[in-house]
């Protein structure tokens, strides 16, 4: 049975899953760091001693945890050579025409040749082997599926994975094969933290347990997904996202308001801002997409570069844009209590005036900035998004 997935991370995890019993020791290294500056020689020496003494303990603990996960893991029912990945990140960039078009190759080139931390970036010499491997996977999928071999599709509710599901349905719409899907839960709670349950963030020991979510994909659903993908291809929008449980074309600035809402009033490193957006908003999108939107927001004046850096993610920026999130955080200071009486100060914003005067800086009129139409900030009296 073909194991079809979307993206390199998921492919690597699924490929390793059949071999979780073949280990020679599990975790072999740990990293011990501090988020506090070590200003004096004494502080640096004390931390070095702590790190030396603590490392063996944390290493043994990590090895025991990994061994327990392997022992408790549910085995999978396939071999590593059954795993195939379609081209990832179909939620970004052009999708009109063939899946392996030159336009898609440019998206891959931009991704592989980007160096977020200032180290050596990839080159065209790296792009070509990767592209050929993607083409080989696609051809293998089509050949085996059209001989009637069953296909199991692994997907989650991140935009890229949903796009992959729709694209796969279009590719296999007329293939004489049975299709089942392993649909992971949209959200899960782990250690008291609720997160988007992305397949790419899971380890090989978790794959077998996910088979409990496998279900057949009826032909009617296959045709519906394929038809939806063709509509998205015709629209060929800059981005695609799930809205109201439906994959939808969205403008390039769709995530801008959420990025701005996570920016603090003071300065922040780009890498930290990206991390906040990924952790707090649970959008299921790539860090590079968030970075590109931050760059756009810099060009439009909503972020100011405070300390440039040759490493893009190390740049220090500051938001210059007043957001609804800022007002929401400030609303507690606008509410005064005296005995049993409450005085509420309402902030009334003339949205018509905002549409005519962008210098107000709270929201954009759709006519003035169509790219931000979906992400334009609207406020009610409570400082919340409308």
N, C-alpha and C positions, 0 to 999 in steps of 0.2 A: 504494500500500500504506500502510495506517495504521501509524504508529509510536507505539505506546502505551507510556507510562512512568509513573512514580509520583513525584510531588514536583516542586517548581518548579525546583530546581537542575538536575535531569536534563533537564527540559523545555527549560530555557535552553540547556544544552550541546548537546542534539540539534538544537535550532532553529538554532544558530550553525554546526553542523558542515558543512552544505552550502556555506557561504560562506567557508571558511577561506582560499581564494585571493584573496578581496577584502579586502585589508588596506591601510591607509595608513601603516603604521609600527610596528604591534605595541605593545610596552610603551612607555609615555610617561612613567612616573614610578617612582621607587624610594623605599623608606623605609630609612633608616639609623638604627638606634637602639642603645642600650647597656643591658645589664642591671645595670650598676654605677652607684651613685649619683654624681652630679657635685656634690661638696660645696663646692668652692672656685671663685672666679671664673676662676682659671687653668685648671682642669679644664674648665669650661664653654667657655671661649674656645678651648682646644686641640681639643675635640671639634667645635666649630662649624667650625673651619678644616678638620679632617679630613673632615667631612661635605661641605663645599663642594667640596673637591678630589676626593673619592672618588665623589661622586654621578654625574658624567658617565661614569666608567669602568663603574660597575655598571649604568648605564642602557644603555650600548652593549652590554655583555655580555648583558643581558636581551633586548635587541632581536635580537642574533645568535642566541641560543638559540631565541627564538620563531620567527624566520625559518627556522631549521633544522627545527624541529618541523613547520612548515607545509609546507616542501618535501618532507619525508619522509612526510607524512600519507597514509594510504590514503583515497581519496575515498569518500563514502557514495553510496548509490543512491536517494535520496529527496529531496523538496523540504521546505522549512521548514513549509509549510502542512499537511503530512501528520502533524505531531507533535501528539499529544494526551496530556494528563496526567490521570489519575484523582486524586481527592482523596487527599492524602498523609497520612502518620502514622496509618494505620489500626491500627498496633500499640498505640496509646494510646487510652484512653477507650472509650465505649460504641459498639457496632457492631450492636446488634439493630435489625431493621427495615430501612428504606430507607437507601441509602448517603448520600443527601443529606438526612438527617433533621435536625430541630431540635437533637437532642443532638450531632450531629456539627458543626453550625454553632457550637454553644457551644465546642467544642474549638478550632475555627478562631478564634473571637473571643478566647479566652484566649491563643492563640499570637500573634495580630496585635497585641493590645493590651498585650503585656508589653514593658517597657522595661528590658533587663538592665543598661544602663550609665547609667541616669538621664536619658537624653535624652527627647525627646517621644515618647510612646507612641501607638500607633494608636488610632483611635476606631471607633465603629459606622459612620461614614462611609467608613472604609477597608474594613470587613468586607464590606459589601454588594456593591461591585463585584467583589471577589475571589470571593465566593460565587457570583455570577452567572456569572463566567467559568468556574468549576468546573462549574456546571450546564450551560453551553453545551458544554464539552468532552465531558461525559458524553452529552449528547443527540447530538452529532456522531458519537461512537463508535458508539452504538447504531444510528443511522440508516444509516451507511455499512457497518457490519458486517452488518446484516440485509439489505442489498442484495447481499451476497456478496463485498464487497471484502476482500482478505486483510489480516490483522492480524499485525504483528510486535511482540512484547512484549519490552521491554528490562527486565531485572531483575537484582538482585544478591542477596547473602545477608544483607542487613540486615533486621531484623524488619519495618520499614515496607514495604520492597520486596516481601518474601515475602507480606505481607498483601495488598498490591496485586495480586500475581499470583493469589492465591486468589480475591479479590473479582472480578477481571476474568474468571476462568474461570466464576464463577457468573453474571455478567452476560451472557457470551457462550456459555453452555452450549448453547443451542438455536439460536444464530445459524448460518446456512448459509455460514460463511466458513472459510477455511483459516487456522490459527494457527501461527506459528512463534515461537520464543523465542530471545532472545540472553541466555544465562546466563553472566554474567561469573564468573571464578574466585573462589572464596570468599576465598582469601588470595593475596597476591602479594608478592614481594620486590623492592624498588627501592632502589638505593644502599645495599644491605646491611641494609635495614630491612624487616621483614615487617609487612604491614598488611592490614586487611580491605579488599578491593577494592571500595569503594563507588562506584557510578556517579556520584553527586553530587560526588565529589571529583576527577573527571576533567575534562580540557579537551576542547574541540571537536576538536582534532587527533587524539585517541585513539579517537574513535567508530568510524571506518572499520575500524581493525584488529580491533575487537571482533566484527565480522561473521563472523569465522572460527569463532565459537562458536555461530552460529545453527543451530538444528535444529527439525524439525517437532514440534509438540505433538500427540500422538495423541489421538483422541477419548476413549479410556479414561482418559488422564491428565487431560483436561479435566473429565470427569465426576467423577473422584476429587478433584481440587482444589476443584471446586464443592461437593461433598458435605462436604468438610472445612470449608470456609468457613461453610456453613450450621450445622455443629456448633459452630463458634466463635461464631457469632452467637447461637445458643441459650444458650451458656455466658455470653456477654457479660461476660467478666472485665475487670478494670481494664487489664490489659496482655496482650500476646501476644509470645512469643519462640520461637526455634528451639531445640529440645532433641532431641538424637539424630536430627538431620536431619528433624524433624517440627515443624510449627508448632503451638504449644501455648498454651493459656490459662494465665497465671501471675498470682499476686497482686501487689498494688501494691508490696510490699516486696521484690520478686524481686531487684532490683539493690543492695539496701541493704548487704549484706555486702561486695560488691565496692567500693562507694563508701567504706565504712569502712576497707577494707584499704589504700586509697590515701592515706588521711589520715595525715600525719606526726604525730609526737608533739608537735611545736611548732605554732605558729600558721601559718595559711595563708589566702590570699585565696580566696574562693569561685571566682573565675574560674580560678585556678591549679589548684584541686582538680578542677574540671570538666575542665580540660585534661588532667590526669593520668589521670583515669578514661577519657576518650576515647582517649588515646594508649596507655596501658598495658593496658587491659582489652579494647580493640577490640570493644566491644559493638555498635557500629553504631546507637546510639540518639541522640536529640537532646540538645543541651545543656540545653534547658528541662526535659526529663524528669529529668535528673540534678539540676538546681537544685531542682525541686519535692521530690525525695526528700531532699535536704540540708535543706530547710525542715522536712520531717516529722521528720527525725532530730534537728533542733534542738528541736522541740516535745516529742519523747520523751526529751530529755536526753542524747542521744549526741553532740551537738555543742553547744558553748557559743559564743555570740556574744561575741567579744572587742572588736571595734570595728565597731559598726553603720554602715551607709552608706545614703544615699538611693538610691544605685545598687546594686541587689541583688547584682550580680556583684563589686562592690568590697568587700563586707563581709569582715571578718577573722573566722575561726572557729578553734576548736580542738576536736579530738576528745577526748571524755571516756570513750571506750568501748575496752576492751582487746580486741583482735581476734586471731584466729588468725595473721594476717599478722605482728603484732607479736612473737608468740612464735616464729614461724618465723625472723624476723630475729635474735632473741635467742638462738637455740639454739646458735650458735657459742660464745657465752660460757658455756654450760652444759656444754661438753665440754672436759676438761682432759687434756693428753697428758703422760706422764712416761716417757721412753724408749720402750719398745715397748708400754706399757700405756695404755689409754684408759679414763678414768673418765667415765661418762655419768650425768648426773643426770636422772632421769625426773620429769616433772610429771604427776601423776595427778589427774584432775578427776572428781569424782562428778557425773555428768550428772543423776542423780536429784535430788541436792541443788540443782543449778542450777535444775531445773524448779520447785522449791519456794521458792527464795530468789533473786529476780531481782537483789538487791543485789550478788550475786557479780559481775555485770557481764561475764561471759565469754560466756554463751550464754543464750538464752531457751527456756523450755519452750513447746512449741507450743500447749498449752492456755492459757497466760497471754497469749500474743500471737500469735493465728492469722495476722495479716498477715505476720509474719516467719517463718512456718513454713518456707517454701522457702529463706529466706536465713539461718536460724538457724545459729549457729556451732557446729560440733562439732569436737572435737580428738582426734587420736590422740597417741601418745607422742612423735611427732616434731613436734608443733605444726602439723600440716597439717589442711586441711579433710577431713572424712570424707565 
